[in-house]
């Protein structure tokens, strides 16, 4: 396999790996509706803010979400809404 193809597949695998957690899928699904404050995501997930922040960092590192600061809070948004098409597709397989 050519190196550029390996690199492309490695990048795609990194995105899939970032999505491969129930909490991160919940966060992504919530963000498809609207930009959301990390405090609201904390309430949605039911974990402490540091745990939610770690999940968001994984998603941000994969390029799936972006953040903006407003006062003391960060607001997150989905950068690539089409990833939810993938999630919807596999939901059909998983039941």
KEDOGU-853474 format. One line per 5 residues: number of its first residue (from 1); their letters; for each residue x, y, z of N, C-alpha, C. Coordinates in Angstrom, 1 decimal. Atoms other than C-alpha are relative to their C-alpha. Example, Ala and Ser with C-alpha at 12.3 -4.5 7.8 and 13.67 -1.06 7.14 Angstrom:
# KEDOGU-853474
1> as> 0.9:-1.2:0.0:12.3:-4.5:7.8:0.9:1.2:0.0 ~ -0.9:-1.1:0.0:13.7:-1.1:7.1:-0.8:1.1:0.8;
# end
This chain:
# KEDOGU-853474
1> xxxxx> 0.9:-1.2:0.0:0.0:0.0:0.0:0.9:1.2:0.0 ~ -0.8:-1.2:0.1:1.3:3.4:-0.9:-0.1:0.8:1.4 ~ -0.1:-0.7:-1.2:2.4:5.6:2.0:-1.1:1.1:0.2 ~ 1.0:-1.0:-0.2:-0.1:8.4:1.3:-1.4:-0.6:0.3 ~ 1.2:0.7:-0.3:-2.9:5.9:1.3:-0.1:-0.5:1.4;
6> xxxxx> -0.1:0.4:-1.4:-1.7:4.5:4.6:-0.3:1.1:1.0 ~ 0.2:-1.2:-0.8:-1.6:8.0:6.0:-1.5:0.4:0.1 ~ 1.4:-0.4:0.1:-5.1:8.7:4.8:-0.9:-1.0:0.9 ~ 0.8:0.9:-0.8:-6.5:5.5:6.4:0.3:0.1:1.5 ~ -0.4:-0.2:-1.4:-4.6:6.1:9.6:-0.8:1.2:0.6;
11> xxxxx> 0.8:-1.2:-0.4:-6.3:9.6:9.8:-1.5:-0.4:0.2 ~ 1.4:0.4:-0.1:-9.7:8.0:9.1:-0.2:-0.9:1.3 ~ 0.1:0.9:-1.2:-9.1:5.3:11.8:0.0:0.8:1.3 ~ -0.1:-0.9:-1.2:-8.2:8.1:14.3:-1.4:0.6:0.3 ~ 1.3:-0.6:-0.1:-11.6:9.7:13.7:-1.0:-1.0:0.6;
16> xxxxx> 0.9:1.1:-0.4:-13.4:6.4:14.1:0.3:-0.4:1.5 ~ -0.4:0.3:-1.4:-11.4:5.7:17.3:-0.6:1.0:1.0 ~ 0.5:-1.0:-0.8:-12.4:9.0:18.7:-1.5:-0.1:0.3 ~ 1.5:0.2:-0.1:-16.1:8.2:18.1:-0.3:-1.3:0.8 ~ 0.2:1.4:-0.5:-15.7:4.7:19.6:-0.2:0.0:1.6;
21> xxxxx> 0.3:-0.1:-1.4:-17.1:5.6:23.1:-1.4:0.4:0.1 ~ 1.4:-0.4:-0.1:-20.7:5.8:24.2:-0.2:1.4:0.4 ~ 0.2:-1.4:-0.5:-20.3:9.1:26.0:0.4:1.0:-1.2 ~ -0.3:-0.9:1.1:-18.6:10.7:23.0:-1.0:-0.1:-1.1 ~ 1.2:0.1:0.9:-21.4:9.4:20.7:-1.1:0.9:0.5;
26> xxxxx> 1.1:-0.8:-0.6:-23.9:11.0:23.1:0.3:1.5:-0.2 ~ -0.4:-1.4:0.1:-21.9:14.3:23.0:-0.2:0.4:-1.5 ~ 0.1:-0.3:1.4:-21.7:14.2:19.2:-1.5:0.2:-0.5 ~ 1.4:0.0:0.3:-25.4:13.5:18.9:-0.7:1.3:0.5 ~ 0.5:-1.2:-0.5:-26.2:16.4:21.1:0.4:1.2:-0.7;
31> xxxxx> -0.6:-1.2:0.7:-23.9:18.8:19.2:-0.6:0.1:-1.4 ~ 0.5:-0.2:1.4:-25.6:18.0:15.9:-1.2:0.9:0.0 ~ 1.2:-0.9:-0.1:-28.6:20.0:17.2:0.4:1.5:0.1 ~ -0.4:-1.4:-0.2:-26.8:23.1:18.3:1.3:0.1:0.8 ~ -1.1:-0.3:-0.8:-23.7:24.6:19.8:-0.4:-0.1:1.5;
36> xxxxx> 0.4:0.2:-1.4:-23.6:23.7:23.5:1.1:0.3:1.0 ~ -0.9:-0.3:-1.0:-21.9:24.9:26.6:0.5:-1.3:0.7 ~ -0.5:1.2:-0.7:-19.6:22.3:28.4:-0.8:-0.3:1.2 ~ 0.8:0.3:-1.2:-21.7:22.8:31.5:-1.3:-0.7:-0.3 ~ 1.2:0.7:0.4:-24.8:21.6:29.6:0.4:-1.5:-0.4;
41> xxxxx> -0.4:1.4:0.4:-22.9:18.6:28.2:0.3:-0.8:1.3 ~ -0.2:0.7:-1.3:-21.8:17.8:31.8:-1.3:-0.5:0.6 ~ 1.3:0.4:-0.5:-25.4:17.7:32.8:-0.6:-1.1:-0.8 ~ 0.6:1.0:0.9:-26.4:15.6:29.8:0.7:-1.3:0.3 ~ -0.8:1.2:-0.1:-23.6:13.1:30.3:-0.1:-0.6:1.5;
46> xxxxx> 0.1:0.4:-1.4:-23.9:13.0:34.1:1.4:-0.3:0.7 ~ -1.4:0.2:-0.6:-20.1:12.9:34.8:0.5:1.4:0.4 ~ -0.6:-1.3:-0.4:-17.9:15.6:36.3:0.6:0.7:-1.2 ~ -0.4:-0.8:1.1:-16.7:18.4:34.2:1.4:-0.4:-0.6 ~ -1.3:0.4:0.5:-13.1:17.1:34.0:-0.1:-1.2:-0.9;
51> xxxxx> 0.2:1.1:0.9:-14.3:13.8:32.5:-0.6:0.4:-1.3 ~ 0.6:-0.5:1.2:-16.5:15.5:30.0:1.0:0.8:-0.8 ~ -1.1:-0.7:0.7:-13.6:17.8:29.1:1.0:-0.9:-0.7 ~ -0.9:1.0:0.6:-11.4:14.8:28.5:-0.6:-0.6:-1.3 ~ 0.7:0.5:1.2:-14.0:13.4:26.1:0.0:1.0:-1.1;
56> xxxxx> 0.1:-1.0:1.0:-14.3:16.7:24.3:1.4:0.2:-0.6 ~ -1.3:-0.1:0.5:-10.5:16.9:24.0:0.3:-1.0:-1.1 ~ -0.2:1.0:1.0:-10.4:13.6:22.2:-0.8:0.3:-1.3 ~ 0.8:-0.3:1.1:-13.2:14.7:19.9:0.6:1.2:-0.8 ~ -0.6:-1.2:0.6:-11.4:18.1:19.3:1.3:-0.4:-0.7;
61> xxxxx> -1.2:0.4:0.6:-8.1:16.4:18.6:-0.2:-0.8:-1.3 ~ 0.4:0.7:1.2:-9.8:14.2:16.0:-0.6:0.9:-1.1 ~ 0.6:-0.9:1.0:-11.2:17.3:14.3:-1.5:0.0:-0.1 ~ 1.4:0.2:0.1:-14.8:16.4:15.1:-0.8:1.2:0.6 ~ 0.6:-1.1:-0.6:-15.6:19.4:17.3:1.0:1.2:0.1;
66> xxxxx> -0.8:-1.2:-0.3:-14.4:23.0:17.8:-0.6:0.7:1.1 ~ 0.5:-0.7:-1.1:-14.8:25.3:20.7:0.3:1.5:-0.1 ~ -0.2:-1.5:-0.1:-15.1:29.0:21.4:-0.3:0.3:1.5 ~ 0.1:-0.4:-1.4:-14.8:30.7:24.8:-1.0:1.2:0.1 ~ 0.9:-1.1:-0.3:-17.5:32.9:26.2:0.0:0.1:1.5;
71> xxxxx> -0.1:-0.1:-1.5:-16.7:34.2:29.7:0.9:-1.1:0.5 ~ -0.7:1.1:-0.6:-15.6:31.3:31.8:-0.3:-1.4:-0.6 ~ 0.5:1.3:0.6:-17.3:28.6:29.6:0.5:-0.2:-1.4 ~ -0.3:0.4:1.4:-16.4:26.8:26.4:-1.3:-0.5:-0.6 ~ 1.2:0.4:0.8:-19.1:26.3:23.8:0.6:-0.9:-1.1;
76> xxxxx> -0.5:0.9:1.0:-18.6:23.3:21.5:-1.1:-0.1:-1.1 ~ 0.9:0.2:1.2:-20.0:22.7:18.0:0.6:-1.1:-0.8 ~ -0.4:1.0:0.9:-19.8:19.9:15.6:0.6:0.6:-1.3 ~ -0.7:-0.5:1.1:-17.3:20.6:12.8:-0.3:-0.8:-1.3 ~ 0.2:0.9:1.2:-18.3:17.7:10.5:-1.3:-0.8:0.2;
81> xxxxx> 1.3:0.6:-0.3:-22.0:17.0:10.8:-0.2:-1.4:-0.7 ~ 0.2:1.2:0.8:-21.8:14.2:8.2:0.5:-1.3:0.8 ~ -0.4:1.2:-0.7:-20.1:11.9:10.8:-1.2:-0.6:0.7 ~ 1.2:0.6:-0.6:-23.5:11.5:12.3:-0.8:-0.9:-1.0 ~ 0.5:0.9:1.0:-24.5:9.8:9.0:0.6:-1.4:0.3;
86> xxxxx> -0.7:1.2:-0.3:-21.9:7.2:9.9:-0.6:-0.7:1.2 ~ 0.6:0.6:-1.2:-23.3:6.8:13.4:-1.4:-0.5:-0.2 ~ 1.4:0.5:0.3:-26.8:6.5:12.1:0.1:-1.3:-0.8 ~ -0.2:1.3:0.8:-25.6:3.8:9.6:0.3:-1.2:1.0 ~ -0.3:1.1:-0.8:-24.0:1.7:12.3:-1.0:-0.3:1.1;
91> xxxxx> 1.1:0.2:-1.0:-26.9:2.2:14.7:-1.0:-1.0:-0.6 ~ 0.8:1.0:0.7:-28.9:0.2:12.1:0.5:-1.4:0.2 ~ -0.7:1.3:-0.2:-26.4:-2.7:12.5:-0.1:-0.4:1.4 ~ -0.1:0.3:-1.5:-26.1:-2.5:16.3:-1.4:-0.2:0.6 ~ 1.4:0.2:-0.6:-29.9:-2.4:16.8:-0.3:1.1:0.8;
# end
